[in-house]
Amino acid sequence: MRRVFEKLRRNQKGGILIFTLIFGAITSIMIITGVSSYAIFETRASNHKHNRDVSLHIAEAGINYYR
């Protein structure tokens, strides 16, 4: 009977380890996804602002040329 309880005790430790690994992996994936999404969003916003500034400079250069 004692062997059965020792087996159960060992199985619970393994179960907790597996639960911890799965929970850690899911948490890591969520964090990595969030950070990469934020980086992509910021890159797109930066490119949009840069393109807008370049077009404004080109328009001002055209205005100054024809003055």
Predicted model as a PDB file, atoms N, CA, C, CB and O in Angstrom, pLDDT in the B-factor column:
MODEL        1                                                                  
ATOM      1  N   MET A   1       0.819  -1.193   0.000  1.00 59.00           N  
ATOM      2  CA  MET A   1       0.000   0.000   0.000  1.00 59.00           C  
ATOM      3  C   MET A   1       0.865   1.260   0.000  1.00 59.00           C  
ATOM      4  CB  MET A   1      -0.932  -0.004   1.202  1.00 59.00           C  
ATOM      5  O   MET A   1       0.516   2.273  -0.606  1.00 59.00           O  
ATOM      6  N   ARG A   2       1.972   1.172   0.678  1.00 62.00           N  
ATOM      7  CA  ARG A   2       2.853   2.335   0.764  1.00 62.00           C  
ATOM      8  C   ARG A   2       3.429   2.699  -0.604  1.00 62.00           C  
ATOM      9  CB  ARG A   2       3.988   2.069   1.757  1.00 62.00           C  
ATOM     10  O   ARG A   2       3.635   3.876  -0.901  1.00 62.00           O  
ATOM     11  N   ARG A   3       3.687   1.688  -1.434  1.00 66.00           N  
ATOM     12  CA  ARG A   3       4.218   1.939  -2.767  1.00 66.00           C  
ATOM     13  C   ARG A   3       3.219   2.728  -3.613  1.00 66.00           C  
ATOM     14  CB  ARG A   3       4.571   0.616  -3.457  1.00 66.00           C  
ATOM     15  O   ARG A   3       3.607   3.587  -4.405  1.00 66.00           O  
ATOM     16  N   VAL A   4       1.956   2.435  -3.443  1.00 61.00           N  
ATOM     17  CA  VAL A   4       0.927   3.131  -4.204  1.00 61.00           C  
ATOM     18  C   VAL A   4       0.925   4.617  -3.851  1.00 61.00           C  
ATOM     19  CB  VAL A   4      -0.458   2.511  -3.936  1.00 61.00           C  
ATOM     20  O   VAL A   4       0.830   5.464  -4.739  1.00 61.00           O  
ATOM     21  N   PHE A   5       1.030   4.938  -2.554  1.00 59.00           N  
ATOM     22  CA  PHE A   5       1.053   6.342  -2.143  1.00 59.00           C  
ATOM     23  C   PHE A   5       2.319   7.049  -2.627  1.00 59.00           C  
ATOM     24  CB  PHE A   5       0.948   6.446  -0.621  1.00 59.00           C  
ATOM     25  O   PHE A   5       2.275   8.221  -3.001  1.00 59.00           O  
ATOM     26  N   GLU A   6       3.439   6.340  -2.621  1.00 67.00           N  
ATOM     27  CA  GLU A   6       4.675   6.934  -3.124  1.00 67.00           C  
ATOM     28  C   GLU A   6       4.567   7.213  -4.619  1.00 67.00           C  
ATOM     29  CB  GLU A   6       5.872   6.012  -2.839  1.00 67.00           C  
ATOM     30  O   GLU A   6       5.062   8.238  -5.089  1.00 67.00           O  
ATOM     31  N   LYS A   7       3.935   6.329  -5.368  1.00 65.00           N  
ATOM     32  CA  LYS A   7       3.738   6.550  -6.800  1.00 65.00           C  
ATOM     33  C   LYS A   7       2.850   7.762  -7.034  1.00 65.00           C  
ATOM     34  CB  LYS A   7       3.125   5.307  -7.462  1.00 65.00           C  
ATOM     35  O   LYS A   7       3.137   8.591  -7.898  1.00 65.00           O  
ATOM     36  N   LEU A   8       1.773   7.866  -6.266  1.00 59.00           N  
ATOM     37  CA  LEU A   8       0.872   9.003  -6.417  1.00 59.00           C  
ATOM     38  C   LEU A   8       1.589  10.309  -6.088  1.00 59.00           C  
ATOM     39  CB  LEU A   8      -0.361   8.833  -5.520  1.00 59.00           C  
ATOM     40  O   LEU A   8       1.408  11.315  -6.774  1.00 59.00           O  
ATOM     41  N   ARG A   9       2.391  10.289  -5.051  1.00 62.00           N  
ATOM     42  CA  ARG A   9       3.116  11.488  -4.647  1.00 62.00           C  
ATOM     43  C   ARG A   9       4.091  11.904  -5.754  1.00 62.00           C  
ATOM     44  CB  ARG A   9       3.871  11.246  -3.313  1.00 62.00           C  
ATOM     45  O   ARG A   9       4.206  13.090  -6.063  1.00 62.00           O  
ATOM     46  N   ARG A  10       4.783  10.950  -6.343  1.00 62.00           N  
ATOM     47  CA  ARG A  10       5.707  11.260  -7.437  1.00 62.00           C  
ATOM     48  C   ARG A  10       4.945  11.777  -8.659  1.00 62.00           C  
ATOM     49  CB  ARG A  10       6.536  10.014  -7.814  1.00 62.00           C  
ATOM     50  O   ARG A  10       5.412  12.694  -9.335  1.00 62.00           O  
ATOM     51  N   ASN A  11       3.799  11.207  -8.943  1.00 59.00           N  
ATOM     52  CA  ASN A  11       3.000  11.655 -10.079  1.00 59.00           C  
ATOM     53  C   ASN A  11       2.501  13.074  -9.882  1.00 59.00           C  
ATOM     54  CB  ASN A  11       1.824  10.720 -10.299  1.00 59.00           C  
ATOM     55  O   ASN A  11       2.436  13.834 -10.849  1.00 59.00           O  
ATOM     56  N   GLN A  12       2.149  13.455  -8.668  1.00 61.00           N  
ATOM     57  CA  GLN A  12       1.681  14.811  -8.415  1.00 61.00           C  
ATOM     58  C   GLN A  12       2.808  15.819  -8.651  1.00 61.00           C  
ATOM     59  CB  GLN A  12       1.141  14.934  -6.978  1.00 61.00           C  
ATOM     60  O   GLN A  12       2.579  16.893  -9.208  1.00 61.00           O  
ATOM     61  N   LYS A  13       4.013  15.473  -8.229  1.00 61.00           N  
ATOM     62  CA  LYS A  13       5.135  16.381  -8.466  1.00 61.00           C  
ATOM     63  C   LYS A  13       5.364  16.554  -9.964  1.00 61.00           C  
ATOM     64  CB  LYS A  13       6.418  15.856  -7.783  1.00 61.00           C  
ATOM     65  O   LYS A  13       5.621  17.666 -10.424  1.00 61.00           O  
ATOM     66  N   GLY A  14       5.275  15.498 -10.707  1.00 69.00           N  
ATOM     67  CA  GLY A  14       5.422  15.587 -12.156  1.00 69.00           C  
ATOM     68  C   GLY A  14       4.291  16.389 -12.783  1.00 69.00           C  
ATOM     69  O   GLY A  14       4.505  17.136 -13.738  1.00 69.00           O  
ATOM     70  N   GLY A  15       3.086  16.232 -12.240  1.00 72.00           N  
ATOM     71  CA  GLY A  15       1.949  16.985 -12.753  1.00 72.00           C  
ATOM     72  C   GLY A  15       2.101  18.477 -12.519  1.00 72.00           C  
ATOM     73  O   GLY A  15       1.761  19.290 -13.379  1.00 72.00           O  
ATOM     74  N   ILE A  16       2.612  18.826 -11.355  1.00 77.00           N  
ATOM     75  CA  ILE A  16       2.843  20.243 -11.049  1.00 77.00           C  
ATOM     76  C   ILE A  16       3.926  20.808 -11.966  1.00 77.00           C  
ATOM     77  CB  ILE A  16       3.247  20.425  -9.562  1.00 77.00           C  
ATOM     78  O   ILE A  16       3.824  21.944 -12.428  1.00 77.00           O  
ATOM     79  N   LEU A  17       4.954  20.018 -12.224  1.00 79.00           N  
ATOM     80  CA  LEU A  17       6.023  20.459 -13.118  1.00 79.00           C  
ATOM     81  C   LEU A  17       5.480  20.693 -14.524  1.00 79.00           C  
ATOM     82  CB  LEU A  17       7.164  19.424 -13.152  1.00 79.00           C  
ATOM     83  O   LEU A  17       5.786  21.712 -15.143  1.00 79.00           O  
ATOM     84  N   ILE A  18       4.693  19.778 -15.023  1.00 80.00           N  
ATOM     85  CA  ILE A  18       4.110  19.916 -16.361  1.00 80.00           C  
ATOM     86  C   ILE A  18       3.190  21.132 -16.407  1.00 80.00           C  
ATOM     87  CB  ILE A  18       3.333  18.635 -16.757  1.00 80.00           C  
ATOM     88  O   ILE A  18       3.230  21.902 -17.366  1.00 80.00           O  
ATOM     89  N   PHE A  19       2.360  21.311 -15.378  1.00 82.00           N  
ATOM     90  CA  PHE A  19       1.472  22.475 -15.322  1.00 82.00           C  
ATOM     91  C   PHE A  19       2.281  23.764 -15.341  1.00 82.00           C  
ATOM     92  CB  PHE A  19       0.585  22.422 -14.065  1.00 82.00           C  
ATOM     93  O   PHE A  19       1.936  24.707 -16.053  1.00 82.00           O  
ATOM     94  N   THR A  20       3.351  23.806 -14.562  1.00 87.00           N  
ATOM     95  CA  THR A  20       4.198  24.995 -14.507  1.00 87.00           C  
ATOM     96  C   THR A  20       4.849  25.270 -15.859  1.00 87.00           C  
ATOM     97  CB  THR A  20       5.272  24.835 -13.429  1.00 87.00           C  
ATOM     98  O   THR A  20       4.899  26.420 -16.296  1.00 87.00           O  
ATOM     99  N   LEU A  21       5.341  24.244 -16.515  1.00 90.00           N  
ATOM    100  CA  LEU A  21       5.969  24.418 -17.828  1.00 90.00           C  
ATOM    101  C   LEU A  21       4.958  24.913 -18.860  1.00 90.00           C  
ATOM    102  CB  LEU A  21       6.600  23.098 -18.299  1.00 90.00           C  
ATOM    103  O   LEU A  21       5.263  25.815 -19.640  1.00 90.00           O  
ATOM    104  N   ILE A  22       3.773  24.338 -18.872  1.00 93.00           N  
ATOM    105  CA  ILE A  22       2.748  24.757 -19.835  1.00 93.00           C  
ATOM    106  C   ILE A  22       2.316  26.190 -19.550  1.00 93.00           C  
ATOM    107  CB  ILE A  22       1.525  23.809 -19.785  1.00 93.00           C  
ATOM    108  O   ILE A  22       2.212  27.001 -20.471  1.00 93.00           O  
ATOM    109  N   PHE A  23       2.067  26.505 -18.293  1.00 94.00           N  
ATOM    110  CA  PHE A  23       1.670  27.870 -17.929  1.00 94.00           C  
ATOM    111  C   PHE A  23       2.769  28.867 -18.285  1.00 94.00           C  
ATOM    112  CB  PHE A  23       1.345  27.956 -16.426  1.00 94.00           C  
ATOM    113  O   PHE A  23       2.477  29.944 -18.805  1.00 94.00           O  
ATOM    114  N   GLY A  24       4.004  28.531 -18.018  1.00 96.00           N  
ATOM    115  CA  GLY A  24       5.125  29.404 -18.368  1.00 96.00           C  
ATOM    116  C   GLY A  24       5.255  29.604 -19.866  1.00 96.00           C  
ATOM    117  O   GLY A  24       5.531  30.711 -20.329  1.00 96.00           O  
ATOM    118  N   ALA A  25       5.057  28.533 -20.626  1.00 96.00           N  
ATOM    119  CA  ALA A  25       5.153  28.638 -22.082  1.00 96.00           C  
ATOM    120  C   ALA A  25       4.040  29.525 -22.637  1.00 96.00           C  
ATOM    121  CB  ALA A  25       5.090  27.241 -22.728  1.00 96.00           C  
ATOM    122  O   ALA A  25       4.287  30.366 -23.501  1.00 96.00           O  
ATOM    123  N   ILE A  26       2.823  29.339 -22.144  1.00 97.00           N  
ATOM    124  CA  ILE A  26       1.701  30.167 -22.611  1.00 97.00           C  
ATOM    125  C   ILE A  26       1.932  31.629 -22.252  1.00 97.00           C  
ATOM    126  CB  ILE A  26       0.368  29.675 -22.004  1.00 97.00           C  
ATOM    127  O   ILE A  26       1.693  32.518 -23.069  1.00 97.00           O  
ATOM    128  N   THR A  27       2.394  31.877 -21.039  1.00 97.00           N  
ATOM    129  CA  THR A  27       2.673  33.250 -20.613  1.00 97.00           C  
ATOM    130  C   THR A  27       3.768  33.876 -21.468  1.00 97.00           C  
ATOM    131  CB  THR A  27       3.078  33.281 -19.135  1.00 97.00           C  
ATOM    132  O   THR A  27       3.652  35.030 -21.878  1.00 97.00           O  
ATOM    133  N   SER A  28       4.821  33.127 -21.735  1.00 97.00           N  
ATOM    134  CA  SER A  28       5.914  33.634 -22.563  1.00 97.00           C  
ATOM    135  C   SER A  28       5.432  33.956 -23.968  1.00 97.00           C  
ATOM    136  CB  SER A  28       7.054  32.621 -22.620  1.00 97.00           C  
ATOM    137  O   SER A  28       5.800  34.989 -24.529  1.00 97.00           O  
ATOM    138  N   ILE A  29       4.619  33.088 -24.536  1.00 98.00           N  
ATOM    139  CA  ILE A  29       4.094  33.320 -25.883  1.00 98.00           C  
ATOM    140  C   ILE A  29       3.237  34.581 -25.906  1.00 98.00           C  
ATOM    141  CB  ILE A  29       3.272  32.105 -26.366  1.00 98.00           C  
ATOM    142  O   ILE A  29       3.323  35.372 -26.845  1.00 98.00           O  
ATOM    143  N   MET A  30       2.413  34.775 -24.879  1.00 98.00           N  
ATOM    144  CA  MET A  30       1.574  35.975 -24.829  1.00 98.00           C  
ATOM    145  C   MET A  30       2.426  37.237 -24.722  1.00 98.00           C  
ATOM    146  CB  MET A  30       0.599  35.897 -23.645  1.00 98.00           C  
ATOM    147  O   MET A  30       2.136  38.233 -25.385  1.00 98.00           O  
ATOM    148  N   ILE A  31       3.458  37.208 -23.908  1.00 98.00           N  
ATOM    149  CA  ILE A  31       4.321  38.376 -23.739  1.00 98.00           C  
ATOM    150  C   ILE A  31       5.068  38.672 -25.038  1.00 98.00           C  
ATOM    151  CB  ILE A  31       5.321  38.152 -22.582  1.00 98.00           C  
ATOM    152  O   ILE A  31       5.140  39.825 -25.465  1.00 98.00           O  
ATOM    153  N   ILE A  32       5.619  37.647 -25.661  1.00 98.00           N  
ATOM    154  CA  ILE A  32       6.364  37.837 -26.905  1.00 98.00           C  
ATOM    155  C   ILE A  32       5.450  38.362 -28.001  1.00 98.00           C  
ATOM    156  CB  ILE A  32       7.022  36.521 -27.347  1.00 98.00           C  
ATOM    157  O   ILE A  32       5.842  39.239 -28.771  1.00 98.00           O  
ATOM    158  N   THR A  33       4.233  37.832 -28.078  1.00 98.00           N  
ATOM    159  CA  THR A  33       3.276  38.298 -29.077  1.00 98.00           C  
ATOM    160  C   THR A  33       2.917  39.763 -28.842  1.00 98.00           C  
ATOM    161  CB  THR A  33       2.009  37.432 -29.052  1.00 98.00           C  
ATOM    162  O   THR A  33       2.852  40.544 -29.792  1.00 98.00           O  
ATOM    163  N   GLY A  34       2.686  40.137 -27.599  1.00 97.00           N  
ATOM    164  CA  GLY A  34       2.345  41.519 -27.281  1.00 97.00           C  
ATOM    165  C   GLY A  34       3.465  42.484 -27.613  1.00 97.00           C  
ATOM    166  O   GLY A  34       3.224  43.545 -28.190  1.00 97.00           O  
ATOM    167  N   VAL A  35       4.679  42.130 -27.256  1.00 97.00           N  
ATOM    168  CA  VAL A  35       5.817  43.012 -27.528  1.00 97.00           C  
ATOM    169  C   VAL A  35       6.057  43.137 -29.028  1.00 97.00           C  
ATOM    170  CB  VAL A  35       7.084  42.490 -26.831  1.00 97.00           C  
ATOM    171  O   VAL A  35       6.322  44.233 -29.521  1.00 97.00           O  
ATOM    172  N   SER A  36       5.968  42.029 -29.759  1.00 97.00           N  
ATOM    173  CA  SER A  36       6.195  42.106 -31.201  1.00 97.00           C  
ATOM    174  C   SER A  36       5.075  42.876 -31.898  1.00 97.00           C  
ATOM    175  CB  SER A  36       6.314  40.699 -31.796  1.00 97.00           C  
ATOM    176  O   SER A  36       5.339  43.605 -32.855  1.00 97.00           O  
ATOM    177  N   SER A  37       3.834  42.730 -31.441  1.00 97.00           N  
ATOM    178  CA  SER A  37       2.739  43.504 -32.013  1.00 97.00           C  
ATOM    179  C   SER A  37       2.942  44.989 -31.776  1.00 97.00           C  
ATOM    180  CB  SER A  37       1.405  43.058 -31.426  1.00 97.00           C  
ATOM    181  O   SER A  37       2.708  45.801 -32.672  1.00 97.00           O  
ATOM    182  N   TYR A  38       3.372  45.348 -30.587  1.00 97.00           N  
ATOM    183  CA  TYR A  38       3.643  46.748 -30.274  1.00 97.00           C  
ATOM    184  C   TYR A  38       4.771  47.288 -31.151  1.00 97.00           C  
ATOM    185  CB  TYR A  38       4.002  46.909 -28.789  1.00 97.00           C  
ATOM    186  O   TYR A  38       4.687  48.411 -31.649  1.00 97.00           O  
ATOM    187  N   ALA A  39       5.818  46.498 -31.338  1.00 97.00           N  
ATOM    188  CA  ALA A  39       6.941  46.933 -32.169  1.00 97.00           C  
ATOM    189  C   ALA A  39       6.503  47.131 -33.618  1.00 97.00           C  
ATOM    190  CB  ALA A  39       8.087  45.912 -32.099  1.00 97.00           C  
ATOM    191  O   ALA A  39       6.908  48.099 -34.262  1.00 97.00           O  
ATOM    192  N   ILE A  40       5.686  46.227 -34.128  1.00 97.00           N  
ATOM    193  CA  ILE A  40       5.195  46.359 -35.500  1.00 97.00           C  
ATOM    194  C   ILE A  40       4.329  47.604 -35.634  1.00 97.00           C  
ATOM    195  CB  ILE A  40       4.399  45.108 -35.917  1.00 97.00           C  
ATOM    196  O   ILE A  40       4.454  48.347 -36.608  1.00 97.00           O  
ATOM    197  N   PHE A  41       3.456  47.835 -34.665  1.00 97.00           N  
ATOM    198  CA  PHE A  41       2.599  49.017 -34.699  1.00 97.00           C  
ATOM    199  C   PHE A  41       3.428  50.295 -34.684  1.00 97.00           C  
ATOM    200  CB  PHE A  41       1.629  49.006 -33.519  1.00 97.00           C  
ATOM    201  O   PHE A  41       3.163  51.214 -35.458  1.00 97.00           O  
ATOM    202  N   GLU A  42       4.424  50.359 -33.812  1.00 98.00           N  
ATOM    203  CA  GLU A  42       5.271  51.547 -33.728  1.00 98.00           C  
ATOM    204  C   GLU A  42       6.071  51.761 -35.005  1.00 98.00           C  
ATOM    205  CB  GLU A  42       6.214  51.437 -32.541  1.00 98.00           C  
ATOM    206  O   GLU A  42       6.266  52.901 -35.426  1.00 98.00           O  
ATOM    207  N   THR A  43       6.536  50.686 -35.625  1.00 97.00           N  
ATOM    208  CA  THR A  43       7.276  50.804 -36.879  1.00 97.00           C  
ATOM    209  C   THR A  43       6.390  51.361 -37.981  1.00 97.00           C  
ATOM    210  CB  THR A  43       7.845  49.446 -37.297  1.00 97.00           C  
ATOM    211  O   THR A  43       6.811  52.234 -38.741  1.00 97.00           O  
ATOM    212  N   ARG A  44       5.162  50.859 -38.070  1.00 97.00           N  
ATOM    213  CA  ARG A  44       4.233  51.366 -39.087  1.00 97.00           C  
ATOM    214  C   ARG A  44       3.910  52.837 -38.846  1.00 97.00           C  
ATOM    215  CB  ARG A  44       2.937  50.537 -39.094  1.00 97.00           C  
ATOM    216  O   ARG A  44       3.865  53.621 -39.794  1.00 97.00           O  
ATOM    217  N   ALA A  45       3.686  53.220 -37.597  1.00 97.00           N  
ATOM    218  CA  ALA A  45       3.385  54.613 -37.280  1.00 97.00           C  
ATOM    219  C   ALA A  45       4.582  55.506 -37.617  1.00 97.00           C  
ATOM    220  CB  ALA A  45       3.005  54.760 -35.791  1.00 97.00           C  
ATOM    221  O   ALA A  45       4.405  56.607 -38.138  1.00 97.00           O  
ATOM    222  N   SER A  46       5.774  55.047 -37.326  1.00 97.00           N  
ATOM    223  CA  SER A  46       6.974  55.816 -37.631  1.00 97.00           C  
ATOM    224  C   SER A  46       7.150  55.982 -39.140  1.00 97.00           C  
ATOM    225  CB  SER A  46       8.207  55.139 -37.026  1.00 97.00           C  
ATOM    226  O   SER A  46       7.487  57.070 -39.608  1.00 97.00           O  
ATOM    227  N   ASN A  47       6.925  54.920 -39.897  1.00 97.00           N  
ATOM    228  CA  ASN A  47       7.026  55.004 -41.353  1.00 97.00           C  
ATOM    229  C   ASN A  47       5.984  55.967 -41.920  1.00 97.00           C  
ATOM    230  CB  ASN A  47       6.859  53.615 -41.981  1.00 97.00           C  
ATOM    231  O   ASN A  47       6.281  56.732 -42.837  1.00 97.00           O  
ATOM    232  N   HIS A  48       4.782  55.930 -41.387  1.00 97.00           N  
ATOM    233  CA  HIS A  48       3.721  56.824 -41.840  1.00 97.00           C  
ATOM    234  C   HIS A  48       4.103  58.283 -41.586  1.00 97.00           C  
ATOM    235  CB  HIS A  48       2.394  56.486 -41.134  1.00 97.00           C  
ATOM    236  O   HIS A  48       3.925  59.137 -42.454  1.00 97.00           O  
ATOM    237  N   LYS A  49       4.624  58.561 -40.399  1.00 97.00           N  
ATOM    238  CA  LYS A  49       5.029  59.928 -40.065  1.00 97.00           C  
ATOM    239  C   LYS A  49       6.185  60.373 -40.953  1.00 97.00           C  
ATOM    240  CB  LYS A  49       5.429  60.029 -38.579  1.00 97.00           C  
ATOM    241  O   LYS A  49       6.206  61.513 -41.418  1.00 97.00           O  
ATOM    242  N   HIS A  50       7.127  59.499 -41.188  1.00 97.00           N  
ATOM    243  CA  HIS A  50       8.274  59.829 -42.047  1.00 97.00           C  
ATOM    244  C   HIS A  50       7.798  60.155 -43.465  1.00 97.00           C  
ATOM    245  CB  HIS A  50       9.293  58.654 -42.079  1.00 97.00           C  
ATOM    246  O   HIS A  50       8.221  61.151 -44.051  1.00 97.00           O  
ATOM    247  N   ASN A  51       6.920  59.316 -44.010  1.00 97.00           N  
ATOM    248  CA  ASN A  51       6.412  59.545 -45.364  1.00 97.00           C  
ATOM    249  C   ASN A  51       5.642  60.861 -45.446  1.00 97.00           C  
ATOM    250  CB  ASN A  51       5.513  58.381 -45.803  1.00 97.00           C  
ATOM    251  O   ASN A  51       5.745  61.578 -46.441  1.00 97.00           O  
ATOM    252  N   ARG A  52       4.876  61.179 -44.411  1.00 97.00           N  
ATOM    253  CA  ARG A  52       4.129  62.434 -44.386  1.00 97.00           C  
ATOM    254  C   ARG A  52       5.090  63.624 -44.356  1.00 97.00           C  
ATOM    255  CB  ARG A  52       3.181  62.475 -43.167  1.00 97.00           C  
ATOM    256  O   ARG A  52       4.871  64.612 -45.057  1.00 97.00           O  
ATOM    257  N   ASP A  53       6.146  63.538 -43.554  1.00 97.00           N  
ATOM    258  CA  ASP A  53       7.125  64.617 -43.480  1.00 97.00           C  
ATOM    259  C   ASP A  53       7.858  64.797 -44.817  1.00 97.00           C  
ATOM    260  CB  ASP A  53       8.133  64.340 -42.357  1.00 97.00           C  
ATOM    261  O   ASP A  53       8.093  65.922 -45.256  1.00 97.00           O  
ATOM    262  N   VAL A  54       8.213  63.688 -45.451  1.00 96.00           N  
ATOM    263  CA  VAL A  54       8.910  63.773 -46.737  1.00 96.00           C  
ATOM    264  C   VAL A  54       8.016  64.429 -47.780  1.00 96.00           C  
ATOM    265  CB  VAL A  54       9.349  62.373 -47.213  1.00 96.00           C  
ATOM    266  O   VAL A  54       8.472  65.285 -48.539  1.00 96.00           O  
ATOM    267  N   SER A  55       6.749  64.034 -47.823  1.00 96.00           N  
ATOM    268  CA  SER A  55       5.848  64.633 -48.810  1.00 96.00           C  
ATOM    269  C   SER A  55       5.661  66.126 -48.540  1.00 96.00           C  
ATOM    270  CB  SER A  55       4.484  63.918 -48.798  1.00 96.00           C  
ATOM    271  O   SER A  55       5.561  66.908 -49.485  1.00 96.00           O  
ATOM    272  N   LEU A  56       5.612  66.533 -47.285  1.00 96.00           N  
ATOM    273  CA  LEU A  56       5.498  67.950 -46.948  1.00 96.00           C  
ATOM    274  C   LEU A  56       6.729  68.721 -47.412  1.00 96.00           C  
ATOM    275  CB  LEU A  56       5.302  68.128 -45.438  1.00 96.00           C  
ATOM    276  O   LEU A  56       6.605  69.821 -47.949  1.00 96.00           O  
ATOM    277  N   HIS A  57       7.928  68.145 -47.206  1.00 96.00           N  
ATOM    278  CA  HIS A  57       9.154  68.811 -47.647  1.00 96.00           C  
ATOM    279  C   HIS A  57       9.199  68.936 -49.164  1.00 96.00           C  
ATOM    280  CB  HIS A  57      10.384  68.050 -47.150  1.00 96.00           C  
ATOM    281  O   HIS A  57       9.637  69.958 -49.693  1.00 96.00           O  
ATOM    282  N   ILE A  58       8.751  67.911 -49.857  1.00 95.00           N  
ATOM    283  CA  ILE A  58       8.727  67.966 -51.324  1.00 95.00           C  
ATOM    284  C   ILE A  58       7.771  69.059 -51.790  1.00 95.00           C  
ATOM    285  CB  ILE A  58       8.310  66.596 -51.920  1.00 95.00           C  
ATOM    286  O   ILE A  58       8.084  69.809 -52.715  1.00 95.00           O  
ATOM    287  N   ALA A  59       6.603  69.150 -51.147  1.00 94.00           N  
ATOM    288  CA  ALA A  59       5.632  70.181 -51.522  1.00 94.00           C  
ATOM    289  C   ALA A  59       6.191  71.576 -51.237  1.00 94.00           C  
ATOM    290  CB  ALA A  59       4.303  69.975 -50.764  1.00 94.00           C  
ATOM    291  O   ALA A  59       6.024  72.482 -52.054  1.00 94.00           O  
ATOM    292  N   GLU A  60       6.839  71.757 -50.113  1.00 95.00           N  
ATOM    293  CA  GLU A  60       7.431  73.058 -49.796  1.00 95.00           C  
ATOM    294  C   GLU A  60       8.546  73.403 -50.771  1.00 95.00           C  
ATOM    295  CB  GLU A  60       7.968  73.067 -48.363  1.00 95.00           C  
ATOM    296  O   GLU A  60       8.703  74.563 -51.151  1.00 95.00           O  
ATOM    297  N   ALA A  61       9.323  72.401 -51.177  1.00 94.00           N  
ATOM    298  CA  ALA A  61      10.395  72.652 -52.136  1.00 94.00           C  
ATOM    299  C   ALA A  61       9.806  73.099 -53.471  1.00 94.00           C  
ATOM    300  CB  ALA A  61      11.268  71.390 -52.323  1.00 94.00           C  
ATOM    301  O   ALA A  61      10.352  73.993 -54.119  1.00 94.00           O  
ATOM    302  N   GLY A  62       8.708  72.491 -53.886  1.00 92.00           N  
ATOM    303  CA  GLY A  62       8.052  72.905 -55.126  1.00 92.00           C  
ATOM    304  C   GLY A  62       7.531  74.320 -55.038  1.00 92.00           C  
ATOM    305  O   GLY A  62       7.662  75.089 -55.990  1.00 92.00           O  
ATOM    306  N   ILE A  63       6.944  74.676 -53.912  1.00 91.00           N  
ATOM    307  CA  ILE A  63       6.426  76.047 -53.717  1.00 91.00           C  
ATOM    308  C   ILE A  63       7.577  77.052 -53.766  1.00 91.00           C  
ATOM    309  CB  ILE A  63       5.663  76.167 -52.356  1.00 91.00           C  
ATOM    310  O   ILE A  63       7.475  78.091 -54.418  1.00 91.00           O  
ATOM    311  N   ASN A  64       8.675  76.736 -53.071  1.00 90.00           N  
ATOM    312  CA  ASN A  64       9.829  77.643 -53.043  1.00 90.00           C  
ATOM    313  C   ASN A  64      10.470  77.756 -54.433  1.00 90.00           C  
ATOM    314  CB  ASN A  64      10.874  77.151 -52.013  1.00 90.00           C  
ATOM    315  O   ASN A  64      10.976  78.820 -54.789  1.00 90.00           O  
ATOM    316  N   TYR A  65      10.455  76.701 -55.199  1.00 89.00           N  
ATOM    317  CA  TYR A  65      11.049  76.716 -56.537  1.00 89.00           C  
ATOM    318  C   TYR A  65      10.271  77.677 -57.445  1.00 89.00           C  
ATOM    319  CB  TYR A  65      11.065  75.285 -57.145  1.00 89.00           C  
ATOM    320  O   TYR A  65      10.872  78.418 -58.223  1.00 89.00           O  
ATOM    321  N   TYR A  66       8.955  77.664 -57.347  1.00 86.00           N  
ATOM    322  CA  TYR A  66       8.148  78.495 -58.235  1.00 86.00           C  
ATOM    323  C   TYR A  66       7.988  79.915 -57.734  1.00 86.00           C  
ATOM    324  CB  TYR A  66       6.799  77.882 -58.420  1.00 86.00           C  
ATOM    325  O   TYR A  66       7.406  80.741 -58.437  1.00 86.00           O  
ATOM    326  N   ARG A  67       8.478  80.231 -56.555  1.00 82.00           N  
ATOM    327  CA  ARG A  67       8.446  81.616 -56.059  1.00 82.00           C  
ATOM    328  C   ARG A  67       9.531  82.347 -56.783  1.00 82.00           C  
ATOM    329  CB  ARG A  67       8.638  81.708 -54.496  1.00 82.00           C  
ATOM    330  O   ARG A  67       9.729  83.541 -56.557  1.00 82.00           O  
TER     331      ARG A  67                                                      
ENDMDL                                                                          
END                                                                             
